[in-house]
Amino acid sequence: MTNSLLKNIFLQTAAFITGCCLLYSCENDVKKVDDLTKKVIMQEEIIGMESLMSQDGIMKATLKAPLMLRVYADTIYVEFPKSLHVDFFDSTKKVETWLDSKYGKYYENIGLVYLRDSVVVISIKGDTLRSPDLWWDQNKKIFYTEKLATYRAPGKDITASKGMEATQDFTSVIFKFPTGPIQVSENGFPENQ
């Protein structure tokens, strides 16, 4: 036998033994692979939560909820799966509006809160907004929805069949496709109460 033939046999044998070792050592346990590659979402839980919210050092609201979940996913959010209550303050730190909802989800990075299931917003003057689904934009200080909403105030009982937008203190309420009675002055515009 020549050196090149011996060298070739040696290389083939070494390659075969290495391949057998690699095949023998590779074990594809599906559970282990899933554990290594599954996406993990981290979550914090707070029971009996109460939070004071301020902006530029000025008290804006208090939030109370029996359960709060802070979820670290692609988009960080805070979830209130068992209800929430918020008191909003005016510049003199008096409650001007309060909100109740059976569910809420707060998207921190964009300052939006999604509320659903028996959402009620009431102003200190008695103006009441009800909707099954409502968004609150913290930055713009507005509530809005594209769904059914009812608004009641002295002399007003309005249903917006396709949504509405209102300032946080109800100084401005805009309805989409409204129905319902409203008191108007002689010039045809709604009366201020």
C-alpha positions in Angstrom: 0.0 0.0 0.0 1.1 3.5 -0.8 1.2 6.4 1.6 -1.6 8.2 -0.3 -3.8 5.2 -0.1 -3.1 4.7 3.6 -3.7 8.4 4.2 -7.0 8.3 2.3 -8.2 5.2 4.3 -7.2 6.9 7.6 -9.1 10.1 6.7 -12.2 8.2 5.7 -12.1 6.2 8.9 -11.6 9.3 11.0 -14.5 11.0 9.2 -16.7 8.0 9.8 -15.9 7.8 13.5 -16.3 11.6 13.9 -19.7 11.4 12.2 -20.8 8.5 14.4 -19.8 10.4 17.5 -21.7 13.5 16.3 -24.8 11.5 15.5 -24.6 9.7 18.8 -24.2 12.9 20.8 -27.1 14.8 19.0 -30.2 14.2 20.9 -33.2 16.2 19.9 -35.4 16.3 23.0 -38.3 18.5 21.9 -39.0 19.7 25.4 -35.4 20.9 25.9 -35.3 22.6 22.5 -38.7 24.3 23.3 -37.4 25.4 26.7 -34.3 27.0 25.1 -36.2 28.7 22.3 -39.6 29.7 23.7 -40.4 33.4 24.2 -40.5 34.3 27.9 -42.8 37.2 29.0 -41.9 38.6 32.3 -44.6 39.9 34.6 -44.9 41.7 37.9 -48.1 41.5 40.0 -49.3 44.0 42.6 -52.4 43.3 44.7 -54.3 46.2 46.2 -52.6 48.8 44.2 -52.9 52.6 44.7 -50.9 55.0 42.6 -50.5 58.8 42.5 -50.0 60.2 39.0 -48.3 63.6 38.5 -47.1 65.6 35.5 -44.4 68.2 35.8 -44.6 67.9 39.6 -48.4 68.6 39.7 -50.8 66.0 41.0 -53.1 64.9 38.2 -54.8 61.7 39.3 -55.0 58.8 41.7 -55.5 55.2 40.5 -56.8 52.3 42.6 -57.1 48.7 41.4 -57.4 45.3 43.2 -54.9 43.7 40.8 -52.2 45.2 38.6 -50.0 43.3 36.2 -46.9 44.9 34.6 -46.0 42.9 31.5 -42.6 43.1 29.8 -43.3 42.0 26.3 -42.6 43.6 22.9 -44.6 46.6 24.1 -44.5 47.1 27.9 -48.0 47.5 29.3 -49.8 47.5 32.6 -53.0 45.5 32.8 -55.9 45.9 35.3 -57.9 42.6 34.8 -60.2 43.0 37.9 -61.3 46.7 37.6 -59.9 50.1 38.3 -60.9 53.5 39.6 -59.3 56.8 38.8 -59.9 60.3 40.3 -58.7 63.2 38.1 -57.8 66.5 39.7 -58.0 70.1 38.5 -55.2 72.6 39.0 -56.4 73.2 42.6 -56.1 69.5 43.4 -59.9 69.0 43.6 -61.5 66.0 42.0 -63.0 67.1 38.7 -63.8 63.7 37.1 -63.7 60.1 38.1 -63.6 56.9 36.1 -64.6 53.3 36.7 -64.0 50.3 34.5 -63.9 46.5 34.9 -60.8 46.2 32.7 -58.0 48.5 31.7 -54.7 48.3 29.8 -52.1 51.1 30.0 -49.5 51.4 27.2 -46.7 53.3 29.0 -44.6 54.3 26.1 -47.4 56.1 24.2 -49.5 57.3 27.1 -52.7 55.5 26.1 -55.2 53.6 28.3 -57.7 51.2 26.8 -60.8 50.6 29.0 -63.6 48.1 28.4 -66.5 46.5 30.1 -68.9 48.9 31.9 -66.8 52.1 31.5 -68.3 55.1 33.4 -66.8 58.6 33.5 -68.5 61.1 35.8 -67.6 64.8 36.2 -68.1 66.8 39.4 -71.0 68.6 37.6 -72.8 65.3 37.2 -72.0 64.8 33.5 -71.9 61.1 32.9 -70.3 59.2 30.0 -70.9 55.4 29.5 -69.4 53.2 26.9 -68.5 49.5 26.6 -65.1 50.5 25.1 -63.1 53.7 25.7 -59.6 55.1 25.1 -58.0 57.7 27.3 -55.1 59.7 25.8 -53.1 61.0 28.8 -51.1 63.5 26.7 -54.1 65.1 25.0 -56.3 64.7 28.1 -59.2 63.3 26.0 -61.5 60.3 26.0 -62.6 58.7 22.8 -64.3 55.7 21.3 -65.5 54.5 17.9 -68.3 52.4 19.6 -71.6 53.3 21.2 -71.4 55.9 23.9 -74.1 57.6 26.0 -73.7 61.0 27.6 -76.0 62.5 30.2 -75.9 65.9 31.7 -78.5 68.4 32.9 -80.8 68.9 29.8 -78.8 66.4 27.7 -79.3 62.7 27.0 -77.3 61.9 24.0 -76.4 58.6 22.4 -73.5 58.5 19.9 -74.0 55.4 17.8 -70.6 55.5 16.1 -68.4 57.1 18.7 -67.4 60.3 20.4 -64.5 62.4 21.7 -64.6 64.4 25.0 -62.1 66.4 27.0 -61.2 64.9 30.3 -63.2 67.6 32.1 -66.2 67.4 29.6 -65.8 71.0 28.6 -66.0 69.7 25.0 -67.9 66.6 23.8 -68.1 65.7 20.1 -70.5 63.0 19.0 -70.5 60.9 15.8 -74.0 60.2 14.6 -75.7 61.4 17.8 -79.4 60.8 18.7 -81.4 62.0 21.7 -83.0 65.1 23.1 -81.0 68.2 24.0 -82.2 71.6 25.1 -81.5 74.4 22.6 -81.7 78.2 22.9 -83.7 80.4 20.6 -80.8 80.7 18.1 -80.7 76.9 17.7 -77.5 76.2 19.6 -77.3 74.0 22.8 -77.9 75.8 26.0 -75.1 76.0 28.4 -76.0 74.6 31.8 
